[in-house]
Amino acid sequence: MRNHRATQLLFELSKSGRRGVKIPPAGVLAERPLESLLPGDALAESPPPLPEVPEPEVVRHFTNLSTLNMSVDTHFYPLGSCTMKYNSKRNERLASLPGLLDVHPYQPEESLQGMLQLLYDLEQFFAEIAGLPAVSLQPAAGAHGELTALMVAAAYYREQGQQRTKVLAPDSAHGTNPASAQMAGFEFVTIKTRPDGTVDLEHLQSHLDDSVAVFMITNPSTLGLFDKQVQEIADLVHAQGGLIYLDGANMNAILGIARPGDFGADMMHYNPHKTFSGPHGGGGPGAGPICVAEKLRAYLPTPAIVKDERGYRLEEDRPLSIGRVRSFFGNVGVLVRAYCYIRTHGPEGLKQVAENAVLNANYLLAKVKHILPVPHGERCMHEFVASGSELKKTKGVSAMDLAKRLLDYGFHAPTVYFPLTVPEAIMIEPTETESKETLDAFASTLFRITDESADLLHEAPHTTVVSRPDEVAAAKYPTLKWTPAPELRNDAT
Ligand SMILES: *Cc1c(COP(=O)(O)O)cnc(C)c1O
């Protein structure tokens, strides 16, 4: 059943003169009229065209709107690569404690000691989990962490007097990798993936010379595979004087089990909003802390949080630093939640997170591969990529059709058409927070859908307020300004 009222704009509910509150007339006379208090051009000629709606209508409007989307609190959300695990409410509660919530970055350092200690300790945790000693919490998201680390690499080579112009990454990489490389001023080169999903070493070697600054690798990869050649790759790149960047978006699979610094990485980012259960979606905020090897420490953004005999303080004076990449200390709200998550789980708990994430993904893989082929999938890490290409050939049903139909059954759609190396890709990441019953229900629903008629699937979803928006037009030509329909304009006058 489509919910019509919830699709109306608040402006369309407006009726002239309706109010949430009526303010009683002031009992005192204004000493001077408003016009004399404000400079002439600061006064609007007419009041802003705000909707006039009573309180119950406003509350119903927004409450209804809040139920139209899917969320980790309402639905299974197997969005591959994004790690949409359930976020424990405990972290929300802790992050809302007044001592954490009500501090301001402009307060004097002496009065921010608790927050600085928390952030300092968090840096130590991140360093320990990464196996890389130097940390910056500043970047605002994973992609921003990539950019920051590549700027650190550029500064390092500049200081060494080396001209290195290229950044390489496999074709299965997230789109942010080439984008970050370009933005940091490097030329980007794509390295092929072999049919088994691992990096094509011959192709990599054919591009390795002293013009290569960084090889970026996502390990485990976006195909849900751990590339066991990673140490060998690191040796090859290091032999040419290059650096290894680990895209840490998939750390959920290896927390407490393998450390990037131990398998050859010189730099990495975390996505705390993925791995450490920060809330995400709807555009943020996220965070993208980076960890780097000791030789790169001097180039990290400032201010750095340092500890001395007087306590914690912010150090600005680092001549080799690339400077600031984000205001204040980064997205502290997300970082505090990551701190709570790490402290709550402890070292053993984090390891269990990874083990259960991998176990859940393999359980689901074992079921899904009988429904849709999984090209690289005998075993997987925290996620796997099924392919809808056979179904497309035999029935004309696309990965998009399957994803859209899942919404009708109360499941958030998996990631589709990524990574680009798998045709009709359907990327499924169940995460560790889901029960066996949920995974079973998802698999049997997927099975049922593949049996449904192509016509039904092409038109799906059938139960949501909006069925298939034009996503390209929505991104390219967003309607950001509301223009009243003619009949409403009449009503307003
Ligand atoms: C999510 C993701 C990114 C980008 O991270 P953001 O926090 O969204 O900027 C980069 N690489 C991979 C593999 C990812 O899954």
The ligand as an SDF file (V2000), in Angstrom:
LIG
                    3D

 15 15  0  0  0  0  0  0  0  0999 V2000
   33.5490    2.6510    1.5680 C   0  0  0  0  0  0  0  0  0  0  0  0
   34.7930    2.4220    0.8470 C   0  0  0  0  0  0  0  0  0  0  0  0
   35.6800    3.4710    0.5620 C   0  0  0  0  0  0  0  0  0  0  0  0
   35.3610    4.9230    0.8240 C   0  0  0  0  0  0  0  0  0  0  0  0
   35.0960    5.2060    2.1450 O   0  0  0  0  0  0  0  0  0  0  0  0
   34.1340    6.4160    2.5950 P   0  0  0  0  0  0  0  0  0  0  0  0
   34.2320    6.3880    4.0650 O   0  0  0  0  0  0  0  0  0  0  0  0
   32.7890    6.1190    2.0530 O   0  0  0  0  0  0  0  0  0  0  0  0
   34.7140    7.6700    1.9830 O   0  0  0  0  0  0  0  0  0  0  0  0
   36.8890    3.1650   -0.0290 C   0  0  0  0  0  0  0  0  0  0  0  0
   37.1960    1.8950   -0.3730 N   0  0  0  0  0  0  0  0  0  0  0  0
   36.3630    0.8640   -0.1440 C   0  0  0  0  0  0  0  0  0  0  0  0
   36.7580   -0.5210   -0.5310 C   0  0  0  0  0  0  0  0  0  0  0  0
   35.1230    1.0960    0.4710 C   0  0  0  0  0  0  0  0  0  0  0  0
   34.2790    0.0710    0.6870 O   0  0  0  0  0  0  0  0  0  0  0  0
  1  2  1  0
  2  3  1  0
  2 14  2  0
  3  4  1  0
  3 10  2  0
  4  5  1  0
  5  6  1  0
  6  7  2  0
  6  8  1  0
  6  9  1  0
 10 11  1  0
 11 12  2  0
 12 13  1  0
 12 14  1  0
 14 15  1  0
M  END
$$$$
